[in-house]
Amino acid sequence: MGGGSRALSLSSLCATTLAAARAPAPAPFLAPAHAHRAPPLLRLAAAMSSSSSNPTPAASGDAAAPAPAPSASSAIDFLTLCYRLKTTKRAGWVKRGVQGPESVADHMYRMGVMALVAADLPGVDRDRCVKMAIVHDIAEAIVGDITPSDNVPKEEKSRMEKEALDHMCELLGGGPRAQEIRELWMEYENNASLEAKVVKDFDKIEMILQALEYEKEQGRDLEEFFQSTAGKFQTDIGKAWAAEIASRRK
């Protein structure tokens, strides 16, 4: 939670993060990052990537071989960084005093399940929707969950998340897996396909379903979350599921 004067050196940050993951004891809690702390975390990802993204040189006869999968070191470093998605709580719930709020990973997981159980839709690749759901917020492992109340301009938020994504893909070692993650994220960010429109609707559906659950469990009024999504669904399935959730709120 400290400012720049208390920041560890890049080498210390990298060593601390990876050592925690490799130790037998559980990794310590990592507080969610906020926009003003994003640059040190981006540098952390960059420091980690510089030590793990270079694969073992191929033998001279392997020049035409397919692009390799991430090395074990790159994969574990990437997954270690993704751990932050499990410990970063969704900021909207935190700011409204919800007890035991969900994490970013919780949110993405149920979106993936939504894509899995949804009816087949004409022209929509369901498997691509599942993949997109589990990577759409992945950059929050570095920048944290930035909400409208943080007053970060949309363009700046997108720039920060894109930079974070690039560092994560580099940490993974580049190659086809990293490229797939990058393409899925960009497709979602740009609302550039039918799949992206479906997953963006699932993003809103998951939020209002969670709001309904918190209202019932904790006796809260979370009307603002329902209002923030009203009239913004792009697909028939999004509209149908939103209507079903609203009917259960009455």
N, C-alpha and C positions, 0 to 999 in steps of 0.2 A: 504493500500500500504506500510505500515511500516515494518521494519525488526523486528528481534526477540526482541530487546530491548524495542520496543513499543508495543509488543503483550499484550493483556489482559489476565488475568487469565482464566483458563478453565471455572470456574463457571461464570465469567463475560461474556465470549463469548457465553456460552449456554444461559444464562439469556437474553442477548441482542438479540440473534437470535430469540428465542421463543417469547419474549415480542413484538418484531416488528411484528411478524406474528399475534399475538392475539390482537394488538391494532387496533382501528377503522381506523386510518390513513393508507395510503398506505405504504408498506414496503419500506425502503430506497434502493437505487441502491447498488448492491454488485458488485464490480469490479471483473473481471475474475482472478482466481488464476493462478500462474505460478509454474513451477516445484519446484523452491527453496522455495516456501511458502507452499508446500503441507503438511508437517508434522503438523503445527499448525491446519490446517483445518481437518486433519485426527483425531487429538486429540479432536477437537470440536465435530465431529461426534460421537466419542467414549464417550465424556462426555454427549451428548444428549441421546445416547443409554442407558447409565447406569441408566438414570432416567425414561426411557419410555418403555424399552423392556421387563420388567418383568410383565407378565399378572397376573391378580387376581388369587390366588390359586384356583384350582378346588375343588369342594366338594368331599368328600371321595368316593362317588358312581360314580364319573365321570372319573375314571382312564382310562377306555377303550374308552372314547369319542373321536371323530375325533379331529385332531389338530385344535385349534381355529384360526379364522381370526385375523388379527392385531387389537389390541385395538384401540379405537378412538384416544387416546393420541399418540400411536406409529405411526398410520397412518398420523396424522397431523404433527407430528415432521418430518417424512420422506418426506412428501409433501412440508414442509417448506424448507427443504434442497434442494429439487428438484427445488425450485424457482430460484436457481442460474443458472439453465439451461436456464431460460428465460432471464436472465440479462447478461450472459456470451456471448460475441460476438465471432464469429468464427475468430480465430486469423489470418488465412491466408488473409482474406479480410482486417482486421484492418492494418496489416503490409504493405499492398499495397495501403493504403489510400482510400479504398472504402468508400463512404459516406453512412451512415445508414446501416451498415453491419448486416446480419442476425445473430440470436442467435443460440446457440447449439440446443435449443428446436425447433426453426424454421426448422432447418435442419432435425432433427429426425421426425418431424411431416410430412413433405412432403415425406420422405422416407416411412413412414407408409401408406400414401395415394398411393404411387407407388405400394406397396405390395397389397393394396386393389383393385386397378384397373387393375393390370396385368392379362393377360390371364392365365388360369389354365395351370400348367406345370406338365408333368408326374412325379409322385413321390415326388412332392413338396407340403407341407402343407401350404396353403396360410395364414391361421390364425396364424400359428407359425411365418411366415415371418413378419406379421404385428406386433406381439408382440416383435420380435427380433429387428425390426427397431426402436421401441420406447424405447428400453433399451440399445442399443448397445453403446451409448456414455454417459450413465447415470453417470458413475464415474467422468465425467468432472465437475459435481456439486462440487466436492472436489478438484480435481487436476488441473482443467482448461483445455483449449484446447491446448495440446502440439503438436507442428508441427515439421516437419523435421528441420526447421531453428533454432529450440531451441537446436539442437545438443544433445538431450537426447537419449542415446542408446535404441534400440528397447526393449531389455530385461528389462531395468530399467523402461521404460515407462509402460510396461506390469505389472511389479511388483507394481508400484505405483498405477495403476488403479485397480489392483486386491485387493490391501489393502484397497483402497477407497470403492470398491464394498462390501467387507466384512463388513466394518463399516456401510454402508448404510443398508445392510441386517440385521445387528444386531439392528440398529435403528428401523427398521420395526418390530422388535420383533421376528425374526426367523420365523419358521413355513412354511407352504406350499407356501405362496405367495413369501416370501423372497427366498425360495429355487428355485422357478420357475424363478425368476429374475436372480439368480446366474447361473442357468443352461443355460438360454438363452444367457447370456453374455459370458459365457465360450465357448459355442458352436460357437458363432460368432467369438470370439477372436482366437479360434483354427481352424477356417475354416473347422469345423468338420462334416458338413452335406450339403446336397443339398440346404437346406434353408439358411444356412450361406453363401454359394457361391452366391446365388441370392441376399441376402441382402448386401453383400460386393459390388456387382456390383451396386446395387441401391445407395450405399454410394457414389460411384464415379459418377454415373449418376446425382445424385442430385447436386453434386459439379459443374460439367461442365454445367449443365442447369442453375445454379445460375450464373456461370461465364458469360455465354452467355447473360443472362438478365442484368448483370452489364455492360457488354460491350455496349449493345444497349442503356441502360438508361444513362450511365455516360461517354460514348465515350472513354472507356479504352481498352487497349490491354492486355488481360489476357491469352495469349497463353500458358504460363508456366503451367497453370492448366490443359489445354487440353493435353499438352505433358506429364504431370506426370501420366496420365491415359492410354496413348496410348499403345495398345497391352496387357493390364492387365485385360481385362474383361474375366470372366470365363464361362459365360452362353450365350446362343443364344439371350435371351431377352436383356441382357446387351449390347451385340454387336449391336443388332438391334436399340436399343434406342440411343446408342452413335452415330451410323451412322446418325440417324435422326437429332440429335442435331448438328452434324458437317455440315449436308447439309443446315441447317438454318443459319449457320454462314457465308456462302459464299455470 
